[in-house]
């Protein structure tokens, strides 16, 4: 019964609000959503369409036709959708089941809760009270604990009234602050608009001067050319008349008259020939050229900003309103031993020393002992690989109720991340590059990619630019973006795709004649930071979702969306077959590296006590190389999710992005952290890689592989 209820609960989640379904409405594709959720989704989806033909399912993207809603506004379409009475009945059953089992001890299913621990503010059965809470100072019978709290209910009501007053004051204050910020935004937009107009006026003035000079030159030189054209017209008319006269003279019967006419036209012919010769000798071709003032471009590239935006945070006048609050029974601030520990939700930046853009965001202090949960199970069993048959799959990272299980084969508690085995790839530092252009102080390389030609393309988020280096690591050119770019990947011999997180887009760029040209734009519904390509499969990830694209003729088509129950995905890699993905995630004690198929089926998880913050990831054949950011190392993981050793153990600091060339004998490593010296931030390290030499001694692990 318990397992059936648990399975049912998983099917009763609305994938828009992530809560239990409320008034469930089912689409033609059989996906169900809360009525209010799907109604809001419909309105948002069709608001820009003049004549909407329908709407897509948020999960599988199958379209529901508008024919069903003729005469209805989009805000009313949800009312016409089918109400799933079966789901309504299941929800009622689950609610009833929860009510019936509310007195059951969550740790000893055969016992009912009879006591209350005031130290940990948790219910306990007789076993919990005598074992777990044996040393606690105050463990009361349930009736006594309830009685004590009933007597203090009036004080709580009074305190709640005070909380309402304080909350309303804070809310009003925040409204005023919000209005002030909105007004400031409008003022800044106005200032920027005025600045832009002044620049355009100045440029128009300079442009006008050049155009006036061009017009004058055209009139002067054009007059000379027109005169020469008129002379040519006159000569043509004379020649045509001469031809006609000579032809008429041939018919004269009088020979003397013919001879006179012939001699006359011969003389004119010689005169015209002399005029034509004289004119052609003095002909001059005219070419007007314009040489742009490159100093303007140079100065524009030097300008990093049109102004400085500062945000001052001062203590509010109403700060500290809640300091003089009443202490009530059961409001102790002690730690709750039996609260289920939830790892905080994190986006691409985390509560530890990770951050969205390494050059701009200062992390908070990392406390490795903040939680003592053991590592979760790493390699999933076949029985756990069930998923819905829709195009959108779900990856379960960790259950909040089930205690985590450790798979020691992947966790490898006895394996140090400093060791090297006979299978470890050998890496030798060959080159250190300073990738800052002359007018740039600081770089942040979040993406790097080798082209087959040996050229290197870098995405620099600190300078909102894409940089191109030749095979000798010399700077060639760069292109600027309006927002900070993220990761980058090669998708052809002369093509790359770069992430633009703030615009929720990927951009296809072409490299031709040592220049970078813009191409196709791929839209996604989230801020995607990392991207990878292999064997026709393009995969990109935001902090909580994975999007898979396939190439169809000359366009990219999104084939799969994989939401992941996590908000801390970092980098993604596609394997050489184009069928598997590996993503890194701010980790321990949670799974730090996940391997799955491109359809979202989990293959294995990897977790290690020393690998908490992995970053860049790349496939080296069937092996995987990972940048262990907090350990200053590059690790090697086997195809089945086992740690094989350390590829780079020294010479790098805070490794961020790693990339291999197509032959697999060169590796780029970038370094990102706000505490790094500028020289190190701007330093790109290139390693030479060589495959591990075979050993005569064959270990058990070698036999397994």
PyMOL commands that set and color helices and strands:
alter all, ss='L'
color gray80, all
select helices_A, chain A and resi 2-11+35-46+66-69+74-80+85-100+126-130+142-151+153-249+255-281+294-302+382-384+408-411+501-503+629-631+678-681+700-704
alter helices_A, ss='H'
color red, helices_A
select strands_A, chain A and resi 24-26+32-34+54-56+63-65+82-83+115-117+122-124+139-141+392-395+426-434+445-450+456-460+465-469+475-480+488-490+495-500+505-512+515-523+530-534+537-541+545-552+555-564+569-574+580-585+593-597+602-606+614-620+623-628+633-637+643-648+655-660+666-671+683-690
alter strands_A, ss='S'
color yellow, strands_A
deselect
rebuild
show_as cartoon
